[in-house]
Amino acid sequence: MFLLGTIVNGLLIIAGTMLGKLLQRIPEGMKTTVMHGIGLSVMVLGLQMGFKSDNFLIVIISLVFGAVIGEYFDLDGKLNSLGNWLENRLGSSAEGSISQGFVTATLIFVIGAMAIIGALDSGIRGDHDVLYTKAIIDGFTSVILTTTLGIGVLFSAIPVMLYEGLIALFATQIDQFVPKALMDSFIVELTATGGVMIFAIGMNLTGLTKIKVANLLPGILVTAILVAAYYSYHSFV
């Protein structure tokens, strides 16, 4: 079952949210300090990922053009509108904004190489180990996020499952047409580009900035195009 890893990932996010909901009744000052701790940890994770690039110029160009595309289509606004729609349908949360929890958790769980690598392994080889590992990490992360951001974290399981599920579904075709060397290079630069985005999420969580990280997401597609062009150029030279 090629979607097993994806399903487990979604279920552990939901389970983590439910557990985090039980732990929400903690002092406000403690919540703030915990959120700052989460933000700092996410920033360090982003830096570690960013330093893995073999060609940081690709990362810079990807983020620049990704930002232009994202701002043009206002992806951040659309994602927040979806979160606000959920909040209006379900009612406001006293413990946190449903919209903020949904958007923040979705970006953290979707951005990064583990989602893509794990989904490819699930679809091509039926190996779910990477997604199982990601599911455990996401589960613990959702517990912590829910204690500060509220029940909105739960709804991030939907885009996560759709994203990973679609990659797994088309993994066989991807494996047939994309050379392994090209895929390996893409994963490296994707990890670095995603790392910069995750660092930005960490800064937002600490309250230092309010970067529209969702508007940077097209940078992932730009990364794929640049890596493919770079690979093709060096293959012919």
C-alpha positions as CSV (number, residue, x, y, z in Angstrom):
1,M,0.0,0.0,0.0
2,F,2.0,3.0,-1.3
3,L,-0.1,5.5,0.8
4,L,0.5,3.8,4.1
5,G,3.4,6.1,5.2
6,T,1.3,9.2,4.2
7,I,-1.7,8.0,6.2
8,V,0.5,7.3,9.3
9,N,2.0,10.8,9.0
10,G,-1.5,12.4,9.0
11,L,-2.8,10.2,11.9
12,L,0.2,11.1,14.1
13,I,-0.3,14.8,13.5
14,I,-3.9,14.4,14.6
15,A,-2.9,12.3,17.6
16,G,-0.3,14.8,18.6
17,T,-2.8,17.6,18.3
18,M,-5.2,15.8,20.6
19,L,-2.5,15.2,23.2
20,G,-1.4,18.8,22.9
21,K,-5.0,19.9,23.5
22,L,-5.0,18.1,26.8
23,L,-1.8,19.9,27.8
24,Q,-3.0,23.4,26.9
25,R,-3.9,24.6,30.3
26,I,-0.5,26.0,31.2
27,P,0.4,29.6,32.3
28,E,0.5,32.2,29.5
29,G,4.1,33.1,30.4
30,M,5.2,29.5,30.1
31,K,3.5,29.3,26.7
32,T,5.4,32.3,25.4
33,T,8.7,30.9,26.6
34,V,7.9,27.5,25.1
35,M,7.0,29.2,21.8
36,H,10.3,31.1,21.8
37,G,12.1,27.8,22.4
38,I,10.3,26.2,19.5
39,G,11.1,29.1,17.3
40,L,14.8,29.0,18.2
41,S,15.0,25.2,17.6
42,V,13.2,25.6,14.2
43,M,15.7,28.3,13.3
44,V,18.7,26.1,14.1
45,L,17.1,23.3,12.0
46,G,16.7,25.6,9.1
47,L,20.3,26.7,9.3
48,Q,21.5,23.1,9.3
49,M,19.4,22.4,6.2
50,G,20.5,25.6,4.5
51,F,24.2,24.8,4.9
52,K,23.8,21.5,2.9
53,S,23.6,23.3,-0.5
54,D,26.3,22.5,-3.1
55,N,25.5,25.7,-5.0
56,F,23.9,28.4,-2.9
57,L,23.4,30.6,-5.9
58,I,20.6,28.2,-6.9
59,V,19.0,28.7,-3.4
60,I,19.2,32.5,-3.7
61,I,17.7,32.6,-7.2
62,S,15.0,30.1,-6.2
63,L,14.0,32.3,-3.3
64,V,14.0,35.5,-5.3
65,F,11.9,34.2,-8.2
66,G,9.8,32.1,-5.8
67,A,9.0,35.3,-3.8
68,V,8.0,37.1,-7.0
69,I,5.6,34.3,-8.0
70,G,4.3,33.9,-4.5
71,E,3.6,37.6,-4.1
72,Y,1.9,37.8,-7.5
73,F,-0.5,35.0,-6.6
74,D,-0.7,36.0,-2.9
75,L,-0.2,32.4,-1.7
76,D,0.2,33.6,1.9
77,G,-3.1,35.4,1.7
78,K,-4.9,32.5,0.2
79,L,-3.5,30.1,2.8
80,N,-4.5,32.4,5.6
81,S,-7.9,32.8,4.1
82,L,-8.4,29.1,4.2
83,G,-7.4,29.1,7.8
84,N,-9.8,31.9,8.5
85,W,-12.5,30.0,6.8
86,L,-11.9,27.1,9.0
87,E,-11.9,29.4,12.0
88,N,-15.3,30.9,11.0
89,R,-16.8,27.5,10.4
90,L,-15.6,26.0,13.7
91,G,-15.7,29.1,15.9
92,S,-12.8,31.0,17.4
93,S,-10.4,29.2,19.8
94,A,-9.7,30.7,23.2
95,E,-6.4,28.9,23.3
96,G,-5.1,30.2,20.0
97,S,-6.0,31.2,16.4
98,I,-7.1,28.3,14.3
99,S,-5.8,30.1,11.3
100,Q,-2.4,30.7,12.8
101,G,-2.1,27.1,14.0
102,F,-3.1,25.7,10.6
103,V,-0.8,27.9,8.5
104,T,2.2,27.6,10.8
105,A,1.9,23.8,11.2
106,T,1.3,23.3,7.5
107,L,4.4,25.2,6.5
108,I,6.6,23.3,9.0
109,F,5.3,19.9,8.1
110,V,5.3,20.4,4.3
111,I,8.5,22.2,3.7
112,G,11.6,20.0,3.7
113,A,13.2,17.1,2.0
114,M,11.8,14.3,4.2
115,A,8.3,14.7,2.8
116,I,9.5,14.4,-0.8
117,I,12.1,11.7,-0.2
118,G,9.7,9.7,2.0
119,A,6.8,9.9,-0.5
120,L,9.1,8.9,-3.3
121,D,10.3,5.9,-1.4
122,S,6.8,4.9,-0.6
123,G,5.6,5.1,-4.2
124,I,8.7,3.6,-5.9
125,R,9.9,1.0,-3.4
126,G,7.0,0.6,-1.0
127,D,9.5,1.6,1.7
128,H,7.8,3.8,4.3
129,D,10.6,4.2,6.8
130,V,11.4,7.8,6.0
131,L,7.7,8.8,6.3
132,Y,7.4,6.8,9.5
133,T,10.3,8.8,11.0
134,K,8.8,12.0,9.8
135,A,5.5,11.0,11.2
136,I,7.0,10.6,14.7
137,I,8.8,13.9,14.5
138,D,5.6,15.7,13.2
139,G,3.6,14.0,16.0
140,F,5.8,15.3,18.7
141,T,6.0,18.7,17.0
142,S,2.2,18.9,16.8
143,V,1.9,18.3,20.5
144,I,4.2,21.3,21.3
145,L,2.6,23.5,18.6
146,T,-0.9,22.8,19.9
147,T,-0.1,23.9,23.4
148,T,0.7,27.3,22.1
149,L,-1.2,27.7,18.8
150,G,-4.3,25.7,19.4
151,I,-6.5,23.2,17.6
152,G,-5.7,24.7,14.2
153,V,-2.6,22.5,14.0
154,L,-4.9,19.4,13.5
155,F,-6.1,20.7,10.1
156,S,-2.5,20.7,8.8
157,A,-2.8,17.0,8.4
158,I,-5.0,17.5,5.3
159,P,-2.5,19.4,3.1
160,V,0.3,17.1,4.4
161,M,-1.5,14.0,3.3
162,L,-2.5,15.5,0.0
163,Y,1.0,16.7,-0.7
164,E,2.8,13.4,0.2
165,G,0.0,11.3,-1.3
166,L,0.3,13.0,-4.7
167,I,4.1,12.6,-4.8
168,A,3.8,8.9,-3.9
169,L,1.0,8.5,-6.5
170,F,3.2,9.8,-9.3
171,A,6.5,8.4,-8.0
172,T,6.7,5.6,-10.5
173,Q,6.5,8.1,-13.4
174,I,9.1,10.4,-11.7
175,D,11.5,7.4,-11.3
176,Q,11.2,6.4,-14.9
177,F,11.9,9.9,-16.4
178,V,14.3,11.5,-13.8
179,P,17.9,10.3,-13.6
180,K,19.1,9.4,-10.1
181,A,22.0,12.0,-10.2
182,L,19.5,14.7,-11.1
183,M,17.1,13.7,-8.3
184,D,20.0,13.6,-5.8
185,S,21.0,17.1,-6.7
186,F,17.5,18.3,-6.5
187,I,17.0,16.9,-3.0
188,V,20.2,18.6,-1.8
189,E,19.2,22.0,-3.2
190,L,15.6,21.5,-2.1
191,T,16.8,20.8,1.4
192,A,18.8,24.0,1.5
193,T,16.0,26.2,0.0
194,G,13.5,24.7,2.4
195,G,15.9,25.3,5.2
196,V,15.9,29.0,4.6
197,M,12.1,28.9,4.6
198,I,12.1,27.0,7.9
199,F,14.5,29.5,9.4
200,A,12.0,32.2,8.5
201,I,9.2,30.2,10.2
202,G,11.4,30.1,13.3
203,M,11.9,33.8,13.2
204,N,8.1,34.3,12.9
205,L,7.5,32.0,15.9
206,T,9.9,34.0,18.1
207,G,8.0,37.2,17.1
208,L,11.2,38.7,15.6
209,T,9.6,39.1,12.1
210,K,6.4,38.5,10.2
211,I,7.8,37.0,6.9
212,K,5.2,35.7,4.5
213,V,6.8,32.2,4.2
214,A,4.0,30.8,2.1
215,N,4.9,33.3,-0.6
216,L,8.3,31.7,-0.8
217,L,7.0,28.2,-1.6
218,P,7.2,28.6,-5.4
219,G,10.9,28.6,-4.8
220,I,10.7,24.8,-4.5
221,L,9.5,24.6,-8.1
222,V,12.1,27.2,-9.2
223,T,14.7,25.0,-7.5
224,A,13.6,22.0,-9.6
225,I,13.9,24.0,-12.8
226,L,17.3,25.5,-12.0
227,V,18.7,22.1,-11.0
228,A,17.4,20.5,-14.1
229,A,18.9,23.2,-16.3
230,Y,22.2,23.1,-14.4
231,Y,22.3,19.3,-14.8
232,S,21.5,19.4,-18.5
233,Y,24.2,22.0,-19.1
234,H,26.9,20.0,-17.4
235,S,25.7,16.8,-19.1
236,F,26.3,18.3,-22.6
237,V,29.5,20.2,-21.7
